[in-house]
Amino acid sequence: MICMEALMTQDLRVKKTQAAIHHAFWKLLATRPLPKISVADLIAEAQIGKATFYHHYVDKFDLARQLCQQTQAPLIQECAKRIASHQLHRLFLPLPDAILQDASHIRLLDTIQTPEFNGQTHLIEALTTSFQRSLLARDPTFSQPQAVSLELATLYQHVVIIDLLSAPMTQMLALQQAIPVLFAKP
């Protein structure tokens, strides 16, 4: 019984530490670009020790990658679900509130463009993989799934970052009506 309590306490401490690091990352990234944020800045903002930071992350780019995956995962899952519905125009319907709550984080990740990590590229690669998997699941004989998936991912990334997270609903409705035409079979 004592071991279980110790594990629960340790898990809680780990969660609190990671939450402090994540909060520090988002707060600092909102004020300056990632290259201008040092691990020392993150440590000071999170009020943790250097060894604690390095226990959880290799460096600030590892932290950015992990937060990127964590933040973008619900968006990728939502896209896959919408493609699986066999109605590609559903991709451009408004996003669920759960995803929109992370809108500011998604936009912040989009600003990271360094040789070590690029937020835009990460999202496009994740979307491309998801779209390709979904398109091939729908039709295993689909011609050029990689090229189509990359184009769709690039378009979707633009729409999510630029339009879905900040555009008026009238723009979204116009785009939503235009999308089925793009995917209509001749």
Secondary structure, DSSP 8 states (H G I E B T S, - for coil): -HHHHHHHHHHHHHHHHHHHHHHHHHHHHTTS-GGG--HHHHHHHHT--HHHHHHH-SSHHHHHHHHHHHHHHHHHHHHHHHHHTT-GGGGGS---HHHHTTHHHHHHHHT-B-SS-BHHHHHHHHHHHHHHHHHHHH-TT-S-HHHHHHHHHHHHHHIIIIIITTS-HHHHHHHHHHHHHHT---
